[in-house]
Amino acid sequence: FTEMKELNLGGNELKNANIDLTRLPKLKHLWLNANQLSNNSLTLTPNKTLRILNIQNNRFTDVPAAVQACKKLSSLWLGYNKLSQLNDQSFQGLRRLRDINLYSCDLNTLPQGINKLRRLEVIDLYHNNLKELPSSIGRMRRLQQLALSNNQLTQLPQNLRKLRRLQALYAHHNKLSSLPNSIKRLK
């Protein structure tokens, strides 16, 4: 299938996926959501074509190493996985990522290493257990949408003012009692 641009294998019972992307040279979108994949059961060959990878609702506890093989990945959907092993190294090799979905991943903390995603424009952290955000969030200069709703946040970081491109901040259904003074510096 040398002309295939999108492959949807979602909603199956896949426990392993070993995908040779050299045989799918035009593949841009890969859907592996709602399967039974885990950290070491996903293999992708190094590629520069894949742009969107949906691996939501599987059994991942961290960003799988296979994701790093996708050098031009711009959108990664990891929602509905229990990302208990997420750490500062989890985001290595994902420097081109513009959109990440961490919806309902049982996150208690977000690692400081999130700031390695310098091109990130959208981050979805809805329905987690976050009590605070790392200070490194202020270094994500291209961020346009920050979705934090349905967490346990009691305050927002002062350095949100550094997010000059921020257009949408969703923070409803948290435990906020006030907003940082720096928020009025946002455009």
C-alpha positions in Angstrom: 0.0 0.0 0.0 2.6 2.5 -1.1 0.0 5.3 -1.6 -1.8 4.8 1.8 -1.9 8.1 3.8 -4.1 6.9 6.8 -4.3 3.6 8.6 -6.9 3.0 11.3 -6.4 -0.1 13.4 -8.3 1.2 16.4 -10.9 -0.7 18.4 -9.3 -4.1 18.0 -7.6 -6.4 20.5 -4.0 -5.8 19.3 -1.4 -6.7 21.9 1.5 -6.1 19.6 2.0 -3.8 16.7 5.2 -3.9 14.6 4.7 -1.5 11.7 7.3 -1.2 9.0 6.8 2.4 7.8 9.3 1.9 5.0 6.6 -0.1 3.3 4.1 2.7 3.8 6.1 5.7 2.6 3.2 8.2 2.5 1.5 7.3 5.7 0.7 10.5 7.7 -2.0 9.3 10.2 -1.8 6.1 12.3 -4.7 5.2 14.6 -3.9 2.4 17.1 -6.4 3.6 19.8 -8.5 1.3 21.9 -6.3 -1.8 21.7 -4.2 -3.6 24.3 -0.8 -2.2 23.5 1.8 -1.6 26.2 5.2 0.2 26.4 7.3 -2.4 24.6 4.6 -3.9 22.3 4.7 -1.1 19.8 7.4 -0.9 17.2 7.6 1.7 14.4 10.5 1.9 12.0 12.3 5.3 11.8 10.4 7.6 9.5 9.9 11.2 8.5 6.3 10.9 7.2 4.0 10.2 10.2 2.4 13.4 11.5 -0.5 12.1 13.7 -0.3 9.1 16.0 -3.3 8.1 18.1 -2.5 5.6 20.7 -5.2 6.5 23.2 -7.0 4.0 25.4 -4.3 1.3 25.5 -2.1 0.0 28.3 0.9 2.5 28.1 2.5 3.7 31.3 4.9 6.0 29.6 5.4 7.5 26.1 6.5 4.4 24.2 10.1 4.4 22.8 8.6 3.7 19.3 7.2 7.2 19.2 10.8 8.6 19.0 11.2 6.9 15.6 8.7 9.4 14.2 11.0 12.4 13.5 8.3 14.7 12.2 5.4 13.8 14.4 3.3 16.8 15.1 0.3 15.4 17.0 0.4 12.6 19.7 -2.7 11.4 21.4 -2.0 9.4 24.6 -5.3 10.0 26.5 -6.9 7.2 28.5 -3.6 5.5 29.3 -2.4 5.2 32.9 0.9 7.1 32.5 2.3 6.3 35.9 5.9 6.2 34.6 6.0 9.6 32.8 9.3 11.3 33.6 11.6 14.0 32.2 13.0 11.6 29.6 9.5 10.7 28.3 9.5 13.5 25.8 13.0 13.1 24.3 13.0 13.1 20.5 9.6 14.8 20.2 10.8 18.3 19.5 8.5 18.8 16.5 5.4 18.0 18.5 2.7 20.7 18.2 -0.2 19.0 19.9 -0.3 16.4 22.8 -3.3 14.9 24.4 -2.9 13.6 27.9 -6.6 13.4 28.6 -7.6 11.2 31.6 -4.2 9.6 32.2 -4.2 9.5 36.0 -1.4 12.1 36.2 -0.6 13.4 39.6 2.3 15.5 38.4 3.6 16.7 35.1 7.4 16.3 34.7 9.6 19.4 34.2 10.8 17.7 31.0 7.6 18.8 29.3 9.5 22.0 28.4 11.5 20.0 25.9 8.4 20.3 23.7 9.3 23.8 22.6 7.0 23.8 19.5 4.0 22.7 21.5 0.9 24.8 20.7 -1.8 22.6 22.3 -1.7 20.5 25.5 -4.7 18.8 26.8 -4.5 17.7 30.4 -8.3 17.4 31.1 -9.4 14.9 33.8 -6.2 14.2 35.7 -5.2 14.6 39.3 -2.8 17.5 38.9 -2.4 19.6 42.0 0.2 21.9 40.5 2.0 22.6 37.2 5.7 22.6 36.8 7.4 26.0 36.5 8.8 24.8 33.2 5.4 25.3 31.6 6.3 29.0 31.3 9.1 28.1 28.8 6.6 26.7 26.3 6.6 30.0 24.3 4.5 28.7 21.4 1.7 27.4 23.5 -1.7 28.6 22.3 -4.1 26.4 24.2 -3.7 25.1 27.7 -6.5 22.7 28.8 -6.3 22.0 32.6 -10.0 21.4 33.5 -11.1 18.8 35.9 -7.9 18.5 37.9 -7.1 19.4 41.5 -5.2 22.7 40.9 -5.3 25.2 43.8 -3.3 27.8 41.9 -1.9 28.6 38.5 1.8 29.4 38.1 2.9 33.0 38.0 5.0 32.4 34.9 1.9 32.0 32.8 2.6 35.6 31.8 5.4 34.3 29.6 3.0 32.4 27.4 2.6 35.3 25.0 0.8 33.3 22.3 -1.8 31.8 24.7 -5.3 32.2 23.3 -7.3 29.7 25.3 -6.9 28.7 29.0 -9.4 26.1 30.2 -9.2 25.7 34.0 -12.8 25.1 35.1 -13.6 22.4 37.6 -10.4 22.8 39.7 -9.9 24.1 43.3 -8.8 27.6 42.3 -9.7 30.4 44.8 -7.8 33.1 43.0 -5.8 33.9 39.9 -2.2 35.0 39.7 -1.7 38.7 39.3 0.5 38.0 36.3 -2.5 36.7 34.3 -3.5 40.3 33.4 -0.3 40.5 31.4 -1.6 37.9 29.0 -2.9 39.3 25.7 
